C-alpha cells in the first residue's frame, strides 16, 4: 500500500530534510510526498532545499508542492527588482526585498551567493511560480497556512492560504475534511495532542524547525496519512 507523507515548513534546513527523507521516510516511487511550502528563508541552505526537491522530481518520485508565504515574498521581490531602475547608476534594494530580508530572505540570498533578488537564477523563480495554493485529498485539505471560513467558499481566498494564523474551521464548508497545514509553529506536545485525540478539524505540522533554542521545537515533522504516524527529524543544520 502506498504511503502519503506530508512535510511542512523546511526553511532552508537542507541537511535536516535529506535526513528525514532518506533515513526515516525512505520513500519508494509509489509513495506520495506532499510539501506544505516555506522551503526557503531562515535556515542556511534554501538553494539546497529546492535543488534536492528538484532532484526528487527528476528521479520521478511522486512529489506535490504547495506555495508558502516565504516563496511568495521571494517571487515578489524578484519581480519588483526586475523593474526597478538604478539611481545615478547605483543599484539599491527594493522595498519588498528589504522586508523579505528581515523575515529570512537574507539567508536565502546568501545561499544563492547573490545580493539582489533578481540575481536568483530564474529557473528557481519559475519553480516557485508553479507551486499550488492548496490540494484536496480524500479526507484532507492541504494548505500552507489556513483558510478563511468567514466567506462562503474558503477555497477562494488565496491570501488566507498563505498568511492565516488563527481560524475556526467550519467543517461543512470543506466537505467535513481535516485541514493539514504549517506556517504557525506549535510544540510537539500540542501537535501530539491533536493527533492522538483525532477530534480536531485541523492538524498543524509545523514544529519550527529553525527554533532550536526552545524545548519542544526545532524538528522537521512528517505525517503519514494512512498509518497516522510521524517521522521526526531533529534539526542538524544549526
N, C-alpha and C positions, 0 to 999 in steps of 0.2 A: 504494500500500500504506500502510495506517495505521501511524503510529508510536506507540510506547509509551514515554513518558518517566517515569522515576522520580526524584522530588525529595525529598531528606532534610531534616533539621532546618534551619528557616529562622530561628528565634529572633529574631523581631521586626525582621528586616532587610528592610523592605518595598521600598525602592528597589532593593536588590540582586535581590530576587525579580522585580520588574517588568522589570528589565533582562534577566534571564535568560530570562524567558518571551517578551518582546516583541522583543528584539533578537537572541536566539540560537535559541531553540526555535521561535518563531513558529508555533504550532500552528494547524491548521485544526480544524474541528469533527468530523472523522473520527478525529483523533488522540486518544490517551488520556493523561491526566495522572494519575499516581499520587503522592500525597504521603504521606510516612512519619511524620508527626507532629512535635511540637515546633515549632508555628507561633509560639509566644509566648515571652516572657522573654528577658532579657539585652540584646537589641537595643532601639533607640529607638522602634519603632512596631509593637507587636504588634497593636493595633487595626487599623492599616492593612493588615497582612498578611491578617487574617481578612476585612476588607472587600474586599480585592482578590480573594481566593479566592471569596467570596460573589458578586462581580461575574462571575467566570468561570462560576459555576454558573448565575446568572441569564441569562447570554448563551448558555446551553445547550452549553457545552463539556463534553466527557466528563471529569469530574473524580471521582476515587475517593480517599477520605481515611481515613487511619489516625489513631488516638489515640496521643499521646505522653505520657510521664510528666509533662511540664510542664502539659499540659491537665488531666491527672488531678489534679494539685496544685490548680490553679485551681478546678476543679469542687468539690473537697472543701472548699477554703477558703470558697467561696461558700455552700455548703450549711451548713457549720458556723456561718458568720456570720449566716445567716438565722435560726438557732435560738438564738443567743447572746443572753442577757438583759443589759440595762445594769446597772451597779452604781452605786447612788445617783445615777442619772440620767446617769452618764458612760458613754461608749461606748469599749470597748477592743478591741484586735485579738485574734482567737482564736489559739490555738497553731499551728494548721495554717497560717494566713496568715503568722505570724511566721517559720516555717521556709521557706515558699514564697518570701517576700521575699528571703531570703538567697540563694536559687538563681535569682534573676532576676525574681521576681514584683513587686518594687518598680518595675521599669521598665514592666512590663505595666500596673500600676495607674496609673502616670503617663500612659501613652498613652491611657487612658480618662478621665483627669482626675479620678480618684477616690482616696479613701484606704482604703476598706474593700472587701473582695471582693464583698460583697453589693450594692454600688452599681454593679457592672458590669451594663450592660443585659442583661436575661435572655435576649434573642434570641441573644447570643453564647454564653451558657452552654448553652442548648438545642442550638445548633450543635455545641458540643463533645461533648455527650452523645450525639449521633448518630454520632460517629466510630467506625469499626470497629477491632477489635484486630488483625486480620490479613486478608490476601487471598491466595487461591491462583490462580495463573495456569497456563498450560500447562507451563511449565518452571521456574517460580519460586514461592516463598512470600515474600510481602512482610509485614514486621513492623517495628515501631519499633525494638526493642532486640535481641531474640533469642528463642530457645526453650529450654525445659528438656528436655534429652534424657535426663535421669535417670528420667523417668516413661515409661510405655508409650506414651501419646499426647501428644507435646509441645504439641499444639494445645489442650490442656485447661488449661494454666497461663497465665492472663492476667497474673498478676504478672510472670512472666518476660518476657512480651511487651513490658512497659513498662520493666523495670528490669535485665534481664540484661546483664552486662558481659563475661563470659567463659564461653563454652560450646563444647563439642566436638560438632560435627554428627555425628549417626548417620543417614546418608542413607536407609537403608531405612525409617526411622520417618516420613519425609516424602516417600515415593514417589520417592526419588532426585532431588528437585528442589533447586535452589540457593536459599538464603536471601538476600534483599536487605534490608539493614537500615541504620539510622543509630545514633543515641544516643551512641556512643563515637567521638570524633574521631580520625581517622587522617590522616597526612600524604599528600600526593599521590604520593610515591614508592611507599609501600606500596600505596595504592589501585591505582595503575597496574600494579604487580607482580601483584596479584591478578587484575586484568582481563586482562593480557597473557598470563599463564600458562594461565588457564582451567582450572586443576586444583584449585581450591578449591571447597568446597561452600557458601561464603558470599561476599557482596560487601558491604563496609561503605562506604557513600557519604558518610558524614558527615566533612567536611573542617574542621569547626569554624569556621563562617562568621564567628563573633564573635571568633575568636582571631587578631587582626590583627597581633600583635606577635611571632609565631613563624614562621620560614621554613617553607614547605611547607603552611601552614594559611591560613585566612581567606578561603576561597572557598565559593560555593554551587555544588555539582556536580549536574548532571542526567545520567542514564544512559539511553540508548535501547536497548531490549531487542532489537529486530530487527537493527539495524545494529551493535550493540555499540560505540557511540560515545558520547563525553562532550560535554557543554557545560559550560564552566567560567566562572563569573562572579565576578570579584574583588569583595570587599565594597566598596560605595560608600556605605554608611550611616554609617560612622565616619570 
